[in-house]
Amino acid sequence: MARNLLKNPSGEEELKFWELVENGGSPWKVEDMPGDCGHDFCSEGVTKYFATSFELCLKRQVIDLLAEGFSSEQLDAQPPVTVQDWYCGRTDCGCTYQMTVCLLDENHEVIQEFRPDSVTLDPDCDDCSWKQVSHTFSDYGPGMRFISFEHGGQDTKFWDGWFGVRVTGSSVTIEV
């Protein structure tokens, strides 16, 4: 099994390794599963999640693939790159979720991007349980040297505190 290239994907080390791109409202927070008005996670070993607030919260990691031990030759062979993320809402407040993952060249120029439509979770018509988004990049051409992984969101009622989307269990893997 390929190793996860993201560091601290579920908040075990609070916000270490994450660049806080947007830190609005009551800033990013790490909470224990299942949290207030939350759901248990569907996989053993994930005990924490990142919680967003009433203004946009986005966090990012940029992975240096050469520093992670991949060779230029391996990367130029266009190995499949799989990204996965888990998100959920609270049962008492709606929220939005978004993610953007980019394959970058040596100058941090975008080679290929995955940006699914933003998701709105409404507890009145959705159980707000944990959902997974997954994508595999292929046929993206040579030159990939970095991967940028960014995700987050906010609540829809602008309540003070951490009523926005929750994220955890994120991963970036490369099959070489």
C-alpha positions in Angstrom: 0.0 0.0 0.0 1.3 3.4 -0.9 2.1 5.8 2.0 0.1 8.9 2.7 2.2 11.9 1.8 0.1 14.3 3.9 1.5 14.9 7.4 -1.0 15.0 10.3 -4.1 14.2 8.2 -6.5 13.9 11.1 -5.3 16.4 13.6 -3.4 14.1 16.0 -0.7 16.9 16.2 -3.3 19.8 16.3 -2.6 22.0 13.2 1.1 21.1 12.8 2.3 20.9 9.1 -0.8 22.8 7.8 -0.6 26.3 6.3 -3.8 28.2 7.4 -4.8 29.9 4.2 -8.1 31.3 5.7 -8.7 31.2 9.4 -11.9 33.1 9.8 -14.4 33.3 12.6 -13.4 31.3 15.6 -10.3 29.9 13.9 -9.6 26.3 13.0 -9.9 23.9 15.9 -9.1 20.2 16.4 -11.8 18.2 18.3 -12.2 14.6 19.4 -14.6 12.2 17.6 -17.6 12.3 17.5 -17.9 15.8 18.9 -21.0 17.7 19.7 -23.9 16.8 17.4 -21.5 14.6 15.4 -21.1 11.2 14.0 -18.6 8.4 14.7 -16.0 7.9 12.0 -16.3 4.8 9.9 -12.7 3.6 10.4 -10.7 2.6 13.4 -7.8 4.7 14.3 -9.2 8.1 13.4 -10.1 9.8 16.7 -9.9 13.5 15.8 -11.0 16.0 13.1 -10.5 19.6 12.1 -13.5 21.9 12.7 -14.3 25.1 10.8 -16.1 28.2 11.9 -18.6 30.9 10.8 -16.2 32.5 8.3 -14.2 30.6 5.7 -11.5 28.3 7.0 -9.1 26.8 4.5 -5.8 24.9 5.2 -3.2 23.6 2.8 -0.1 21.4 2.5 2.3 21.5 -0.4 4.1 18.2 -0.8 7.7 18.4 -2.2 7.8 15.1 -4.1 11.6 15.0 -4.6 12.1 15.7 -0.9 9.8 12.7 -0.3 12.1 10.4 -2.1 10.6 10.2 -5.6 12.9 10.6 -8.6 12.3 12.9 -11.5 12.1 9.8 -13.7 9.5 8.2 -11.5 7.4 11.4 -11.5 7.8 12.0 -15.3 6.3 8.5 -15.9 3.0 10.0 -14.7 2.2 7.5 -11.9 -1.4 7.6 -10.7 -1.9 10.1 -7.9 -5.0 9.4 -5.6 -6.4 12.1 -3.3 -9.1 11.3 -0.7 -10.8 13.4 2.0 -13.6 12.9 4.5 -16.0 15.6 5.5 -19.2 15.9 7.6 -21.5 18.4 9.1 -23.2 18.8 12.5 -26.7 17.6 13.0 -27.7 21.1 14.3 -26.2 23.5 11.7 -25.6 23.5 8.0 -22.2 23.9 6.4 -20.2 24.1 3.2 -17.2 22.0 2.2 -14.6 22.6 -0.6 -11.3 21.2 -1.7 -8.7 21.9 -4.4 -5.8 19.6 -5.2 -3.2 20.7 -7.8 -0.3 18.9 -9.4 2.5 21.4 -9.7 5.7 21.7 -11.7 9.1 22.8 -10.4 7.9 26.4 -10.6 4.7 25.7 -8.7 2.7 26.2 -11.9 -0.5 24.1 -12.2 -0.2 21.0 -14.4 -3.6 19.6 -13.5 -6.3 20.6 -10.9 -9.1 18.7 -9.2 -11.7 21.1 -7.7 -15.1 19.4 -7.2 -18.2 21.7 -6.8 -18.6 23.0 -3.3 -20.9 20.9 -1.2 -23.6 22.3 1.2 -24.8 20.0 3.9 -28.2 20.8 5.5 -29.2 18.8 8.6 -32.9 19.2 7.6 -32.4 17.1 4.5 -29.1 15.3 5.0 -27.9 13.1 7.9 -24.6 15.0 7.8 -22.6 11.8 8.3 -19.0 11.3 7.1 -18.7 11.3 3.3 -15.7 10.7 1.2 -14.4 12.5 -1.9 -11.8 10.7 -4.0 -10.0 11.4 -7.3 -7.2 9.8 -9.2 -5.0 11.9 -11.5 -3.6 10.2 -14.6 -2.3 11.2 -18.0 -1.2 14.6 -16.7 2.1 14.8 -18.6 5.7 15.0 -17.3 7.0 17.6 -14.9 5.1 17.1 -11.6 7.3 18.0 -8.6 4.8 19.2 -6.0 1.2 18.5 -5.0 -0.9 21.2 -3.3 -3.8 19.8 -1.1 -6.3 22.4 0.2 -9.7 22.0 1.9 -12.1 23.5 4.4 -15.4 25.4 4.5 -17.6 27.1 7.1 -21.1 27.0 8.6 -24.1 28.4 6.9 -25.7 30.1 9.9 -22.8 32.2 11.0 -22.9 30.9 14.6 -20.0 31.8 16.9 -17.8 28.8 17.5 -17.1 25.6 15.5 -20.4 24.8 13.7 -18.9 24.5 10.2 -17.7 21.5 8.2 -15.4 18.9 9.8 -12.6 17.2 7.9 -10.3 14.3 8.7 -8.6 11.3 7.2 -7.2 13.1 4.2 -4.6 11.4 2.0 -2.4 11.8 -1.0 -0.8 8.7 -2.4 1.3 7.9 -5.5 1.5 4.4 -7.0 5.0 4.0 -8.4 
